[in-house]
């Protein structure tokens, strides 16, 4: 299993971009599974992802709300380590 660390970059209102401690660590067999598990846990919908030059991934999620506009979240995803 692999571990993927999720770092919040943008929360729909402001840019956060702190990479000191991950927002969430997900254990999964691959990146796509980790993105799906993260979205399910946070009740978000995957909106897309892009691979960056350094091998990291920027993932985009959307949270739909009943009486307000949807919010976009952007997370930096890093593979933490292998078991």
N, C-alpha and C positions, 0 to 999 in steps of 0.2 A: 504494500500500500504506500501511497505517496501522501505527503502533507502539503497543503496549499494554504498560504497565509494571505488574507484579504486585508488590504489597507484602504481606508476611505479617502478618496481624493476630493469628491464633490458631493454634497448632500442635498442638492436641489435649491439651496439658498446661497451658499457660500462655498468657496474652495477651502478645503481643510488641509490636505496634503501633509499629514504627519506619518512618518515611517518608523517611529520609535518602537511602537508596539502594534501588532496586528489587531484589527477589529475582530477578526474571527479566524480560526484555524480549522480547516476541513480536511478530513482523511478520506481519500477516494482513490480509485484505480487510475484515473486520468483527469485531465483538465475539464473536459466536457461534463463528466460526472460531478466534479467538484462545483462547477458553476450551477448545475441543476440542484444539487443538495443545498447550496448556499441560498439560491433563490427560493426554494421551498421553505427553508427554515425561516427566512426573513419575510416571507409572503410578498415576494417581488416577482416581476416578470422579466425574463432575459430579453434585452433589446439588441444585444450584439457584443462583439469583442474584437480586439485588434491585437496582433502580436507586435511587440516593440523590438527595437534592434538588440537589446541586451537579453533577449529571451523571456522577458516578462510579458504579461498580458494585461491589457486594460479592458475591463469588463463594464458594460453599461446595463443598468437595470432600471425598470420603471415601476413605480408604486401608484396604482390607481386608487383614488379616494372617492367615496360616494358623493359628497357634496362640494368637493373642491377639485381644482385642476390636478392632474397627475404630477408626480415629482420624479425627477431623474436622479439616479445615484450612479457615481462612477467609482470603481474600485480598481486598485492596482493589485494584481495577483502574482505571487511569487511561489515557486515550488520550494518548500522549506527543506525537506530531506527525504531520503529513501530509507525504507526498512528492509 
